[in-house]
Amino acid sequence: MFILADDMGYGDPQCYNPGSKISTPHLNKLAEEGMRFTDAHSPSSVCSPTRYGILTGRYAWRTQLKQGALWPYDYTLIKKDRVTLPKVFKSYGYHTACFGKWHLGWNWSLNEPSDKPWVFGAMKTGEHIDHTKPIGGGPLEAGFDYYFGVDAPNLPPYCFIENNRIVGTLSGSKKPNDLFFGSSGLMQEGWDIHKVLPEIESRAVRFIKKQAAIEAPFFIYLPLTGPHTPIVPVKSFAGKSSAGDYGDFVTQCDGVVGSVVLALKESGQYQNTIIVFTSDNGSPGRAGDPFLREKEWGDLSSVKKMFEHDPSYPWRGVKADIWEGGHRVPCIVQWPDKIKKGAVSDQSICLTDFYATFASLLDYKIKNNEGEDSFDLLSVLLNRGKSSRDHLVHHSSNGIFSIRKDGWKYIPHLGSAGMSPPNKVKPEKGGPTGQLYSLKDDPKEQNNLWLKMPEKVAELEQLLEKIKNQTTD
């Protein structure tokens, strides 16, 4: 089971941040019973590229998506012939299911010819889409036997999708709430944004219990819709944290983890299930306060200002940034009787690595044209040694690269390359044109050594270019 939070920061769970203002009892328990990684990274500091990386074991910048995330009605990012993690599981007799936020594109049917090019980031309105027809290119084509969820909670169409069809009928050209970031578009009749995460949770729990009766192995990919905006915790979680609506929504996501773990235990499948919990990128730190919601897209770290809770603790930056706060994420793996309880690993890993790890577990031989950016973690999980990964490539929302090796981090860019100011900095005459940090001595990335260590800059630049030129779609 792979549980992916949306925009949960490294400093949100209490097991990562002793000063967290957010209650996360189920994640704390998961860490107590399994392995907690302190140096885990999403393959991108934004959403869609990370989801692609998890399911394919490769960086999304090797595809047409060179920066940012997908927008409404963008076509599928995963090519039809691409081997994916659910396809690998299916080949070994596993029943595969996805519940939650997809955000990897679809191939929608047109109801009339359109002269608008179908390119990434076109922000299409859906006016030429036939929403009554089956949708191609989604989770089913990517290898899942069953799907239920939403494309993205803040982007149209605002509706549930089951397998390859929209649930119910769409009406109106609007969004559920004018006070959160999102695009106008068609909405399912009776749509209530507060009910999205609970419905996804309920469907996943029912599936787990159903599988127990069938006694067949399964792989569940559970990409949550929170704590990403719209920040809409249900009433039962109101006030459960000391960090406002944002904190309450994180606690609600923690509750989903508790629900699926309980379902596994009650159905007798807990002992034989590997549970991975992580996040798709860092947190932007928006508080979710109703009075701030209309300003939230630009009001970063408002939860820190209002409640003294730092979702990026102890790192610099936020979601979308090239700095650590953009892509260093919580990551916990539990496997009863296999992974040592309470283990903590400082192994550098990327979420793409779970492709090779599960392939190794199944004894599946990865071919040359798949999982190019995935390294096997099984020896780490089983306390048998280190991973063969000796570098990490990071990628920001603006398409800026970074590479890390032997404790050094190289960024061929000045500024955050994401949301945090400064986004762009004009190099001064004779000054650095990029950033170089020793994360061992300077984990908060404050002391730029670019000018002092030109040999290290050249070495890492050469390595980054070599990796970038390996394979592309």
URNOR-V148415 format. One record per residue. N is the residue number from 1. D_LAST is the distance of its C-alpha to the last C-alpha in Angstrom with 1 decimal. Layout:
BEGIN
n:d_last
N:D_LAST
N:D_LAST
END
This chain:
BEGIN
n:d_last
1:28.4
2:25.9
3:27.5
4:25.5
5:27.7
6:26.5
7:27.5
8:30.0
9:30.8
10:31.6
11:35.2
12:35.7
13:36.6
14:40.1
15:38.9
16:36.8
17:39.3
18:43.0
19:43.8
20:41.5
21:43.4
22:41.5
23:42.6
24:40.0
25:42.2
26:39.6
27:37.0
28:39.8
29:40.8
30:37.3
31:37.3
32:40.8
33:39.8
34:36.5
35:34.5
36:33.6
37:30.9
38:31.9
39:28.8
40:25.9
41:23.1
42:20.6
43:17.0
44:17.6
45:21.0
46:20.2
47:19.7
48:16.5
49:14.2
50:16.7
51:16.8
52:13.1
53:13.7
54:16.8
55:15.7
56:12.5
57:13.7
58:10.8
59:10.8
60:9.6
61:9.4
62:6.1
63:5.2
64:7.5
65:10.4
66:11.7
67:15.2
68:17.6
69:17.4
70:17.2
71:20.3
72:22.4
73:21.0
74:17.3
75:15.2
76:13.5
77:10.7
78:10.3
79:9.1
80:12.2
81:11.4
82:10.1
83:13.1
84:14.7
85:18.0
86:20.1
87:19.0
88:20.1
89:23.3
90:24.0
91:23.8
92:26.7
93:28.8
94:28.1
95:28.5
96:25.7
97:26.3
98:25.0
99:27.5
100:26.9
101:24.5
102:21.1
103:19.5
104:16.0
105:16.4
106:17.9
107:18.1
108:21.7
109:24.1
110:25.6
111:29.4
112:29.6
113:27.5
114:26.0
115:25.4
116:23.4
117:19.7
118:17.5
119:15.5
120:14.9
121:18.3
122:20.4
123:23.0
124:23.9
125:27.4
126:27.0
127:29.6
128:27.9
129:26.9
130:28.9
131:29.2
132:31.4
133:28.8
134:26.5
135:23.2
136:20.0
137:16.7
138:18.5
139:19.8
140:21.1
141:17.9
142:16.4
143:19.2
144:22.3
145:25.6
146:27.0
147:26.1
148:28.5
149:27.9
150:26.8
151:23.7
152:25.0
153:28.8
154:28.9
155:26.8
156:27.8
157:28.4
158:30.9
159:31.3
160:30.7
161:28.2
162:29.1
163:26.6
164:25.2
165:28.3
166:29.9
167:33.1
168:36.2
169:36.3
170:35.1
171:37.5
172:37.9
173:35.6
174:35.8
175:34.7
176:36.8
177:38.1
178:38.4
179:38.7
180:35.2
181:31.9
182:30.1
183:29.7
184:32.2
185:31.3
186:32.6
187:34.2
188:35.4
189:39.2
190:40.8
191:37.7
192:38.7
193:36.1
194:38.4
195:37.9
196:34.1
197:33.9
198:37.1
199:35.9
200:32.6
201:34.7
202:37.2
203:34.6
204:33.1
205:36.7
206:37.7
207:34.7
208:35.7
209:39.2
210:38.4
211:36.3
212:39.3
213:41.4
214:38.9
215:38.6
216:34.9
217:32.3
218:29.9
219:26.9
220:27.1
221:24.5
222:26.8
223:25.1
224:28.2
225:28.8
226:30.9
227:32.1
228:29.7
229:31.6
230:33.5
231:35.6
232:37.8
233:39.6
234:42.0
235:45.7
236:46.1
237:44.0
238:45.7
239:47.2
240:45.8
241:44.4
242:45.9
243:42.9
244:43.3
245:41.0
246:38.0
247:39.6
248:40.9
249:37.4
250:36.1
251:39.1
252:38.3
253:34.8
254:36.7
255:38.8
256:35.9
257:35.3
258:39.0
259:39.0
260:36.3
261:37.9
262:41.2
263:39.9
264:38.6
265:42.0
266:44.0
267:42.2
268:42.5
269:38.8
270:38.7
271:39.4
272:36.6
273:33.9
274:31.4
275:31.0
276:28.4
277:29.0
278:27.0
279:25.8
280:22.5
281:23.6
282:27.0
283:29.6
284:30.5
285:34.1
286:35.3
287:38.7
288:38.6
289:42.1
290:42.9
291:44.5
292:41.4
293:38.8
294:38.8
295:38.0
296:35.7
297:32.4
298:34.0
299:36.4
300:34.5
301:36.3
302:39.1
303:39.6
304:40.5
305:42.9
306:44.6
307:44.7
308:44.1
309:41.1
310:38.1
311:34.9
312:33.2
313:36.1
314:36.3
315:33.3
316:32.7
317:30.6
318:29.4
319:26.3
320:23.6
321:25.1
322:23.7
323:27.1
324:27.7
325:29.0
326:25.6
327:23.8
328:26.5
329:27.2
330:29.8
331:28.7
332:31.2
333:31.0
334:34.0
335:34.8
336:38.5
337:40.3
338:37.2
339:36.2
340:39.2
341:40.7
342:40.4
343:38.0
344:36.3
345:33.4
346:32.4
347:29.4
348:26.4
349:23.7
350:20.6
351:20.1
352:16.9
353:19.6
354:21.0
355:18.3
356:19.6
357:23.1
358:23.4
359:21.9
360:24.6
361:27.2
362:26.5
363:26.2
364:22.8
365:21.1
366:17.5
367:15.5
368:13.5
369:10.0
370:11.0
371:12.7
372:11.8
373:13.7
374:16.5
375:20.0
376:22.9
377:25.6
378:28.1
379:30.4
380:30.7
381:31.4
382:34.0
383:35.6
384:35.0
385:33.3
386:30.5
387:26.7
388:25.0
389:22.9
390:24.4
391:22.2
392:20.6
393:18.0
394:18.9
395:17.5
396:19.8
397:19.8
398:20.0
399:16.8
400:19.1
401:18.2
402:20.8
403:21.2
404:24.1
405:25.8
406:29.4
407:30.4
408:29.2
409:26.9
410:25.5
411:24.4
412:23.9
413:25.4
414:28.8
415:29.3
416:27.6
417:24.4
418:25.0
419:28.1
420:30.8
421:32.9
422:32.4
423:28.9
424:29.2
425:31.8
426:32.9
427:33.4
428:37.1
429:38.4
430:38.5
431:36.7
432:33.4
433:30.2
434:28.3
435:29.3
436:30.0
437:31.7
438:33.3
439:32.6
440:35.3
441:37.9
442:36.5
443:34.5
444:34.9
445:33.3
446:36.4
447:37.0
448:34.6
449:35.0
450:32.7
451:35.6
452:37.5
453:34.8
454:32.9
455:32.2
456:30.4
457:28.4
458:27.4
459:26.6
460:24.3
461:22.6
462:21.9
463:20.5
464:18.2
465:16.8
466:16.3
467:14.4
468:12.1
469:11.3
470:10.7
471:7.0
472:3.8
473:0.0
END
